[in-house]
Amino acid sequence: MEKHYTLITGASMGIGRALAEECAKRGRNVLLVALDGPELHTAAQEIVQKHGVEAHAFGLDLTATDAPLKVYTWCQENGYSVDMLINNAGFGLGDILDRVPIGVYQKMLRLNNQVMFEMTYHFLPQLKQLDKAYILNSSSMEGLMPMPFKAAYTATKHFVTAFSLSLREELAETGVSVSALCPGPVVTNEDGLKRIQRSGRKAKLVVMYPYQVAPIAINGLLKGKRIIIPGVMNQIMILVNNGLPLALRMKLLRKIGAAVIPKET
């Protein structure tokens, strides 16, 4: 019987690390891809020790030219048959648009969108050969609503959501199931915690941690859900938001977005 692997990008910390742990906990072999460094290799070693599965690490800068192709080639050369692809790598920020250097946005667009697309493109022919395979793309609640003061980030996540939904239908006659993970605020680092603290007590009602998001994400993926929104409050927020007139919706979103932008120094 052929051995299969789950490949997770951005797997050295945050949601990616939690997703790798969750898959390993379920007995799945994992391939961890992220920037090279001690966190990545420590994550792989700890997963092997805790869960007794295979965990292999590949360190590289995914924003580099042809990096996704290098990941695919690494899998091919080592005989890693991927049946679950988790495109998790990405980052975001909130600020007034022209207050951020354009190079930061270019890197964000590359990592959040182009890398996800290229990873999917390279692995898709292999995935389609399997009786059952999965693709999970990490989007955001902001991939379901346009958030002022995070214009570039929310646009990248709209791309992720639209791409996932469209590709899912394209693959409807195959064994490949595609899902978009759309969490609300998730504390993955100190900067994220500070942004949530600036948002006040209401933000704390919807904030989650990676270890809470991961099992919901994998359960939803295996059940074949199109959109996975962790947290009941977040699900309610999306329903309410979608039911409002556009002008009122954008006014409310502007107020939310303005609360988290950094103050000028």
N, C-alpha and C positions, 0 to 999 in steps of 0.2 A: 504494500500500500504506500503510495507516494506521501512523503512528509510535506505538510504545508506550513506557511508562516504568515503572521500578521506583520505588516511593515508600517511603522509609525514615524512620521517626520516631526521634528521639534520634540523629540522624545526624552530629552535629558532633564526636563523640569516642567513644572506647571501641569496643565491639562494633558500634554503629551506623555509625560512620565506617568501620570495617573492612569491614562488609557493603556499604556504598556503593562502596568501592574495589574490592571483589571483583566486584560487578555491572558496574561500569564497565570493569574489566579484560576482562570477557567481551563487551564491546561494547554493553552495555545503557545506555540513557539513564536518568538518575537524578534523582529529586526528593528533596531533603534538607529535612527538617522538624525543627526543634529550637528551643530558646530563641534569640531574636535576639541576635547578638553576633558579634565578629570571627571566632571559631572556625568558625561555620557558613558564613560567606561565603568564608573562606579555603579551607575544605574543598571547596566547589563549584568555586572557581577552580582549585585544584590538580588536581582530577579532570579538568576540561576540558583543562588543559595536558598532563597525563600520558597520558590515554587517548583524547582526541579525540572524546568523546561529549558529549551535552548534559547539563548539570548545573545545575539551578535550585534556589535556596534559598528557603524560606519560614520566616521567624522569628516565633514566637509562643509563648506559654505554653500548652501543651496542657491544663493543668489548669483553664484559664479556661472559663467557661460557653460552650458551643457552639463551642469551639475546633476539635474534629474536623469539625464542619459547615463551618467557615471553610476548613479545609484542602481539603475536597471541593469547595467553591464556587470556590476558587482554581484547582483543576485544571480544573473545568468552564469557567471564564471564559477560561482560557489554552489550552484545547484539548489538555490533557495526558491522554491515554488510558492509564490505569493497568492493567497486566495482571499486576503483581506487587506485592502490598501486604505490607510488612514492618513489623509492629507491634513495635518494639524499645524504645521509650521506657519507662523505669521506673527505680526505685531500690529499694534495700533497706538494712536495718540489723539489727544483732543487739544485744539488750540484754534485761534484765528488763522485762517488758511495761509496768508502770506507772512505770518510770523515764524514759519518753520522753513528751514533751508530746503530747496527743491530736491536736493540729493536724498534727503530722508524720505520724501514721498516716492521718489523713483525706486528706492529700495523696498518700500512697502508694497508698491504695485507689483514689483517683481516677485517678492516672496509670497504675498497673499494670493496673487492671481496667476501669474505666468508659471511659477513653479508648480502650483497645484494642477494647472492645465497640462503642463508637460509631463509630470509624473503620471497623471491619468492616461495621457496619450500613449506613453511608452509601455505601460503595464496592461492596457486594455486588451490587446490581442490575446495575451496569455490568460487573462481573467475570463474572457469569453469562451475559452476552450474547456473551462471547468463546468461541472454540473451545477455548482453553486459557488458564488463568489460575492464579495461585498466591497463597496467603496463608501467611506465616510469622509465627508469634507467639512472641516470646521469653519462654520460661518459665525453668526452672532444674532442676537435679537435685533441688532442694528442692521442686519441683512434683511430684515422684514419691515424696517421703518427708517426713513431718511433723517439722520440726526444732525442738526445744525452744530457747528463748531467741531464736528468730526467728519467734515464733508468727504475727505479723501478716504478715510478708513471705512465709513459707512458705505461708500461707493464700492470699495473692494469687496465688502461682505455681501452687497447686493449681487455682485458678479458671481460670487461663490454659490449663493442660493439659487440664482437663475440657472447657472450652469448645471448644478446638481439636479434640479427638477427637470430640466430639458433632457439631459443625458439619461436620466432614469427612464423617461418615456421612450427614448430612442432604443434603449436596451430591454424594453418590455418583453420581447420574444426570446431573450437570452436568459441565462441563469445568474446574471449580474444584477444585484440590487444596489441602488445608489441612495444615500441619505445625506441630509444636511443637518449638522448639529448647530443649534442656535441658542446658546446659553445667554443668560443675562450677565450682570457683573460677576466676575469670578476673581477671587484674590489669588494671583499667581506670583506676585512680587511686592516689594515695599511700595513702589510707585503706584501700583494698582490700589493698594490699601489706602494710600493718601488720597487718591481721587475719590474713592468711596466715602472716606471720612468727610471730604469737602461737600459731598452731596447731602449730608445730614442723615437723620434717622430713617427717612423713607427708603433710602438706598439700602439700608441694612436689612430691610424686609425682603429684598429680592437677591441679596448677595449670596453666593455659594462658594464652596471650596472645590478644588480639583477632585478630591477623593469622593465628593458627593456627585459631581457631574459624570464621572467616568462610568459607573455602573448603569446609570440611566442611558447614557450614550450607547453603550454596547448592547444593552437590552433592546433599545429602539432599533439599532442597526440590524440585529438578528431577527427582529420581528418584521423588518421590511418597511419601517416608517419613512415617509417622505421627509418630514420635518420633525426634528427632535428638539423640544423646548423643555429643558430641565426646570422643575419648580412650578408649583401650582400658581403662585402669584405672578410669575412671568407669563404663564399661559393666559391668565386673566387679563393682564396688561395688553397683550397682543390682540385679544378679542375686542377689548374696549377701544383700543387705538384704531383698529380697522373699522369700527362702527361709527367713528366720528367724521364729520365733514372735513375735507382736506385742510381748509384754512384754519380751523380750530385745532386740528391735529398738529399742524406745523407750529402754531403758536405755543402749544404745550411742550412740544419737543424742543423748541428754541429755549424755553425756560429751563428745561432739564439740562440741555447741553451747555447753557451759559453758566450753570452752577458748578461745572467741573473743570472749566478751563483755568489754566494757571494764571495767576496775577502777574502783571508786568513788574519787573524789578528795576 
